[in-house]
Amino acid sequence: MKFEIIWSEFAENQLDEIYEYYEKEVNRRVAKKITKGIINEPKKLMNLSFIGQEEELLKERKTKYRYIIYTNYKIIYSVDTKNGFIKIADVFDTRQYPLKMKRTK
């Protein structure tokens, strides 16, 4: 089954923050390259949706979260087999304190 990829508002906001950070600290070209890479990485999940490992820090949640890695970013997602979509829930910089991932917003 081929899944559609959707992005949560939270993940989109994280992507905007990543872009703004690199645009300010490095330059626009680098910001575009990194955010484009993050956006394109989940496309591999369309046909192989369960290739990502389960996210240990989010195991206690009702929704089962998995992740894939793009450079320093963990792209956290869930698979809804009933409705045929993959939801990107968060884009988390792996250089941050890991327990920060448990945030509720």
PyMOL commands that place a pseudoatom at each C-alpha (Angstrom):
pseudoatom trace, name=CA, resn=MET, resi=1, chain=A, elem=C, hetatm=0, pos=[0.000, 0.000, 0.000]
pseudoatom trace, name=CA, resn=LYS, resi=2, chain=A, elem=C, hetatm=0, pos=[1.280, 3.432, -0.918]
pseudoatom trace, name=CA, resn=PHE, resi=3, chain=A, elem=C, hetatm=0, pos=[0.769, 6.055, 1.782]
pseudoatom trace, name=CA, resn=GLU, resi=4, chain=A, elem=C, hetatm=0, pos=[0.251, 9.804, 1.554]
pseudoatom trace, name=CA, resn=ILE, resi=5, chain=A, elem=C, hetatm=0, pos=[2.565, 11.941, 3.685]
pseudoatom trace, name=CA, resn=ILE, resi=6, chain=A, elem=C, hetatm=0, pos=[1.089, 14.743, 5.768]
pseudoatom trace, name=CA, resn=TRP, resi=7, chain=A, elem=C, hetatm=0, pos=[2.885, 17.148, 8.090]
pseudoatom trace, name=CA, resn=SER, resi=8, chain=A, elem=C, hetatm=0, pos=[1.560, 18.223, 11.473]
pseudoatom trace, name=CA, resn=GLU, resi=9, chain=A, elem=C, hetatm=0, pos=[1.419, 21.921, 12.214]
pseudoatom trace, name=CA, resn=PHE, resi=10, chain=A, elem=C, hetatm=0, pos=[4.033, 21.354, 14.931]
pseudoatom trace, name=CA, resn=ALA, resi=11, chain=A, elem=C, hetatm=0, pos=[6.446, 19.693, 12.476]
pseudoatom trace, name=CA, resn=GLU, resi=12, chain=A, elem=C, hetatm=0, pos=[5.914, 22.498, 9.966]
pseudoatom trace, name=CA, resn=ASN, resi=13, chain=A, elem=C, hetatm=0, pos=[6.729, 25.043, 12.681]
pseudoatom trace, name=CA, resn=GLN, resi=14, chain=A, elem=C, hetatm=0, pos=[9.905, 23.137, 13.557]
pseudoatom trace, name=CA, resn=LEU, resi=15, chain=A, elem=C, hetatm=0, pos=[10.878, 23.182, 9.881]
pseudoatom trace, name=CA, resn=ASP, resi=16, chain=A, elem=C, hetatm=0, pos=[10.309, 26.950, 9.754]
pseudoatom trace, name=CA, resn=GLU, resi=17, chain=A, elem=C, hetatm=0, pos=[12.531, 27.402, 12.827]
pseudoatom trace, name=CA, resn=ILE, resi=18, chain=A, elem=C, hetatm=0, pos=[15.287, 25.280, 11.256]
pseudoatom trace, name=CA, resn=TYR, resi=19, chain=A, elem=C, hetatm=0, pos=[15.126, 27.356, 8.072]
pseudoatom trace, name=CA, resn=GLU, resi=20, chain=A, elem=C, hetatm=0, pos=[15.203, 30.651, 9.987]
pseudoatom trace, name=CA, resn=TYR, resi=21, chain=A, elem=C, hetatm=0, pos=[18.135, 29.500, 12.106]
pseudoatom trace, name=CA, resn=TYR, resi=22, chain=A, elem=C, hetatm=0, pos=[20.306, 28.530, 9.128]
pseudoatom trace, name=CA, resn=GLU, resi=23, chain=A, elem=C, hetatm=0, pos=[19.277, 31.580, 7.133]
pseudoatom trace, name=CA, resn=LYS, resi=24, chain=A, elem=C, hetatm=0, pos=[20.394, 33.820, 10.006]
pseudoatom trace, name=CA, resn=GLU, resi=25, chain=A, elem=C, hetatm=0, pos=[23.487, 31.888, 11.127]
pseudoatom trace, name=CA, resn=VAL, resi=26, chain=A, elem=C, hetatm=0, pos=[24.813, 30.679, 7.754]
pseudoatom trace, name=CA, resn=ASN, resi=27, chain=A, elem=C, hetatm=0, pos=[22.938, 31.793, 4.618]
pseudoatom trace, name=CA, resn=ARG, resi=28, chain=A, elem=C, hetatm=0, pos=[19.756, 31.292, 2.600]
pseudoatom trace, name=CA, resn=ARG, resi=29, chain=A, elem=C, hetatm=0, pos=[21.294, 28.666, 0.293]
pseudoatom trace, name=CA, resn=VAL, resi=30, chain=A, elem=C, hetatm=0, pos=[22.234, 26.394, 3.210]
pseudoatom trace, name=CA, resn=ALA, resi=31, chain=A, elem=C, hetatm=0, pos=[18.830, 26.969, 4.851]
pseudoatom trace, name=CA, resn=LYS, resi=32, chain=A, elem=C, hetatm=0, pos=[17.063, 25.892, 1.647]
pseudoatom trace, name=CA, resn=LYS, resi=33, chain=A, elem=C, hetatm=0, pos=[19.294, 22.858, 1.168]
pseudoatom trace, name=CA, resn=ILE, resi=34, chain=A, elem=C, hetatm=0, pos=[18.756, 21.546, 4.704]
pseudoatom trace, name=CA, resn=THR, resi=35, chain=A, elem=C, hetatm=0, pos=[15.001, 22.121, 4.802]
pseudoatom trace, name=CA, resn=LYS, resi=36, chain=A, elem=C, hetatm=0, pos=[14.533, 20.675, 1.305]
pseudoatom trace, name=CA, resn=GLY, resi=37, chain=A, elem=C, hetatm=0, pos=[16.432, 17.565, 2.399]
pseudoatom trace, name=CA, resn=ILE, resi=38, chain=A, elem=C, hetatm=0, pos=[14.242, 17.197, 5.490]
pseudoatom trace, name=CA, resn=ILE, resi=39, chain=A, elem=C, hetatm=0, pos=[11.089, 17.588, 3.386]
pseudoatom trace, name=CA, resn=ASN, resi=40, chain=A, elem=C, hetatm=0, pos=[12.230, 15.044, 0.787]
pseudoatom trace, name=CA, resn=GLU, resi=41, chain=A, elem=C, hetatm=0, pos=[13.545, 12.380, 3.194]
pseudoatom trace, name=CA, resn=PRO, resi=42, chain=A, elem=C, hetatm=0, pos=[10.096, 11.058, 4.229]
pseudoatom trace, name=CA, resn=LYS, resi=43, chain=A, elem=C, hetatm=0, pos=[9.204, 10.295, 0.593]
pseudoatom trace, name=CA, resn=LYS, resi=44, chain=A, elem=C, hetatm=0, pos=[10.988, 6.959, 0.995]
pseudoatom trace, name=CA, resn=LEU, resi=45, chain=A, elem=C, hetatm=0, pos=[8.316, 6.067, 3.565]
pseudoatom trace, name=CA, resn=MET, resi=46, chain=A, elem=C, hetatm=0, pos=[5.552, 6.104, 0.966]
pseudoatom trace, name=CA, resn=ASN, resi=47, chain=A, elem=C, hetatm=0, pos=[6.332, 2.524, -0.052]
pseudoatom trace, name=CA, resn=LEU, resi=48, chain=A, elem=C, hetatm=0, pos=[8.353, 1.360, 2.974]
pseudoatom trace, name=CA, resn=SER, resi=49, chain=A, elem=C, hetatm=0, pos=[6.467, 3.007, 5.813]
pseudoatom trace, name=CA, resn=PHE, resi=50, chain=A, elem=C, hetatm=0, pos=[7.806, 0.844, 8.641]
pseudoatom trace, name=CA, resn=ILE, resi=51, chain=A, elem=C, hetatm=0, pos=[11.541, 1.159, 7.870]
pseudoatom trace, name=CA, resn=GLY, resi=52, chain=A, elem=C, hetatm=0, pos=[12.065, 3.648, 10.691]
pseudoatom trace, name=CA, resn=GLN, resi=53, chain=A, elem=C, hetatm=0, pos=[12.898, 2.435, 14.169]
pseudoatom trace, name=CA, resn=GLU, resi=54, chain=A, elem=C, hetatm=0, pos=[10.379, 2.839, 16.980]
pseudoatom trace, name=CA, resn=GLU, resi=55, chain=A, elem=C, hetatm=0, pos=[11.013, 5.948, 19.052]
pseudoatom trace, name=CA, resn=GLU, resi=56, chain=A, elem=C, hetatm=0, pos=[11.916, 4.688, 22.534]
pseudoatom trace, name=CA, resn=LEU, resi=57, chain=A, elem=C, hetatm=0, pos=[11.283, 8.018, 24.261]
pseudoatom trace, name=CA, resn=LEU, resi=58, chain=A, elem=C, hetatm=0, pos=[7.674, 8.101, 23.022]
pseudoatom trace, name=CA, resn=LYS, resi=59, chain=A, elem=C, hetatm=0, pos=[6.721, 4.448, 23.661]
pseudoatom trace, name=CA, resn=GLU, resi=60, chain=A, elem=C, hetatm=0, pos=[4.288, 5.298, 26.458]
pseudoatom trace, name=CA, resn=ARG, resi=61, chain=A, elem=C, hetatm=0, pos=[2.047, 7.225, 24.063]
pseudoatom trace, name=CA, resn=LYS, resi=62, chain=A, elem=C, hetatm=0, pos=[-1.045, 5.707, 22.475]
pseudoatom trace, name=CA, resn=THR, resi=63, chain=A, elem=C, hetatm=0, pos=[0.202, 6.494, 18.971]
pseudoatom trace, name=CA, resn=LYS, resi=64, chain=A, elem=C, hetatm=0, pos=[3.217, 4.423, 17.880]
pseudoatom trace, name=CA, resn=TYR, resi=65, chain=A, elem=C, hetatm=0, pos=[5.991, 6.724, 16.691]
pseudoatom trace, name=CA, resn=ARG, resi=66, chain=A, elem=C, hetatm=0, pos=[8.902, 5.804, 14.457]
pseudoatom trace, name=CA, resn=TYR, resi=67, chain=A, elem=C, hetatm=0, pos=[11.745, 7.877, 13.098]
pseudoatom trace, name=CA, resn=ILE, resi=68, chain=A, elem=C, hetatm=0, pos=[14.180, 8.263, 10.250]
pseudoatom trace, name=CA, resn=ILE, resi=69, chain=A, elem=C, hetatm=0, pos=[17.329, 10.363, 10.283]
pseudoatom trace, name=CA, resn=TYR, resi=70, chain=A, elem=C, hetatm=0, pos=[18.382, 13.119, 7.915]
pseudoatom trace, name=CA, resn=THR, resi=71, chain=A, elem=C, hetatm=0, pos=[21.805, 14.562, 8.816]
pseudoatom trace, name=CA, resn=ASN, resi=72, chain=A, elem=C, hetatm=0, pos=[21.358, 15.806, 12.421]
pseudoatom trace, name=CA, resn=TYR, resi=73, chain=A, elem=C, hetatm=0, pos=[17.567, 15.646, 12.355]
pseudoatom trace, name=CA, resn=LYS, resi=74, chain=A, elem=C, hetatm=0, pos=[15.256, 12.939, 13.584]
pseudoatom trace, name=CA, resn=ILE, resi=75, chain=A, elem=C, hetatm=0, pos=[12.034, 12.952, 11.578]
pseudoatom trace, name=CA, resn=ILE, resi=76, chain=A, elem=C, hetatm=0, pos=[9.391, 11.460, 13.858]
pseudoatom trace, name=CA, resn=TYR, resi=77, chain=A, elem=C, hetatm=0, pos=[6.305, 9.983, 12.253]
pseudoatom trace, name=CA, resn=SER, resi=78, chain=A, elem=C, hetatm=0, pos=[3.336, 7.687, 12.759]
pseudoatom trace, name=CA, resn=VAL, resi=79, chain=A, elem=C, hetatm=0, pos=[1.635, 5.395, 10.263]
pseudoatom trace, name=CA, resn=ASP, resi=80, chain=A, elem=C, hetatm=0, pos=[-2.147, 5.304, 9.938]
pseudoatom trace, name=CA, resn=THR, resi=81, chain=A, elem=C, hetatm=0, pos=[-2.753, 2.123, 7.932]
pseudoatom trace, name=CA, resn=LYS, resi=82, chain=A, elem=C, hetatm=0, pos=[-6.530, 2.475, 8.205]
pseudoatom trace, name=CA, resn=ASN, resi=83, chain=A, elem=C, hetatm=0, pos=[-6.618, 5.891, 6.506]
pseudoatom trace, name=CA, resn=GLY, resi=84, chain=A, elem=C, hetatm=0, pos=[-3.525, 5.429, 4.331]
pseudoatom trace, name=CA, resn=PHE, resi=85, chain=A, elem=C, hetatm=0, pos=[-1.268, 8.203, 5.520]
pseudoatom trace, name=CA, resn=ILE, resi=86, chain=A, elem=C, hetatm=0, pos=[1.991, 8.858, 7.307]
pseudoatom trace, name=CA, resn=LYS, resi=87, chain=A, elem=C, hetatm=0, pos=[1.973, 11.842, 9.633]
pseudoatom trace, name=CA, resn=ILE, resi=88, chain=A, elem=C, hetatm=0, pos=[5.223, 13.672, 10.268]
pseudoatom trace, name=CA, resn=ALA, resi=89, chain=A, elem=C, hetatm=0, pos=[4.806, 14.684, 13.907]
pseudoatom trace, name=CA, resn=ASP, resi=90, chain=A, elem=C, hetatm=0, pos=[8.128, 16.364, 14.670]
pseudoatom trace, name=CA, resn=VAL, resi=91, chain=A, elem=C, hetatm=0, pos=[11.546, 17.255, 13.315]
pseudoatom trace, name=CA, resn=PHE, resi=92, chain=A, elem=C, hetatm=0, pos=[13.981, 17.014, 16.196]
pseudoatom trace, name=CA, resn=ASP, resi=93, chain=A, elem=C, hetatm=0, pos=[17.606, 18.136, 16.198]
pseudoatom trace, name=CA, resn=THR, resi=94, chain=A, elem=C, hetatm=0, pos=[19.547, 15.166, 17.615]
pseudoatom trace, name=CA, resn=ARG, resi=95, chain=A, elem=C, hetatm=0, pos=[22.117, 17.538, 19.124]
pseudoatom trace, name=CA, resn=GLN, resi=96, chain=A, elem=C, hetatm=0, pos=[19.502, 18.654, 21.680]
pseudoatom trace, name=CA, resn=TYR, resi=97, chain=A, elem=C, hetatm=0, pos=[18.784, 17.072, 25.043]
pseudoatom trace, name=CA, resn=PRO, resi=98, chain=A, elem=C, hetatm=0, pos=[16.875, 13.851, 24.119]
pseudoatom trace, name=CA, resn=LEU, resi=99, chain=A, elem=C, hetatm=0, pos=[14.192, 14.120, 26.795]
pseudoatom trace, name=CA, resn=LYS, resi=100, chain=A, elem=C, hetatm=0, pos=[13.127, 17.429, 25.246]
pseudoatom trace, name=CA, resn=MET, resi=101, chain=A, elem=C, hetatm=0, pos=[11.438, 15.240, 22.628]
pseudoatom trace, name=CA, resn=LYS, resi=102, chain=A, elem=C, hetatm=0, pos=[8.740, 14.346, 25.158]
pseudoatom trace, name=CA, resn=ARG, resi=103, chain=A, elem=C, hetatm=0, pos=[7.379, 17.873, 24.999]
pseudoatom trace, name=CA, resn=THR, resi=104, chain=A, elem=C, hetatm=0, pos=[3.630, 18.024, 24.595]
pseudoatom trace, name=CA, resn=LYS, resi=105, chain=A, elem=C, hetatm=0, pos=[3.385, 21.039, 22.280]
for i in range(1, 105): cmd.bond("trace and resi %d" % i, "trace and resi %d" % (i + 1))
show_as sticks, trace
zoom trace
